[in-house]
């Protein structure tokens, strides 16, 4: 079993776009899954790449526009996200997903449907109310992904 990094990406200045960061920060505090390393890459591709280059497996947590209910969580492969390119899925991070695919990183994306993407610090009321449930569900998914290794 190689090294797995759980990477939270997004922009906390754009409301729900920062959900991946908030989730990973909470998971860092909980430290329930000790075999993973947690990191925050925000929306800086160079920072993200320097983090993931030392991993065999990457699990990215991000706000993903998938046409679902706000707060709904979906697990994607990089190939699935590539097929969704015709719609804006995660504009600031799509290039990161392309690079991860090109360098052949074993990558899974845990997407959380945002309610609102607008210039404002903090989550929308909708996601803020669901915050604990979202984090609990992501933690459950991570445990299942670890068992798959």
Order of alpha helices (4+ residues) and beta strands (2+ residues): beta-alpha-beta-alpha-beta-beta-alpha-alpha-beta-alpha
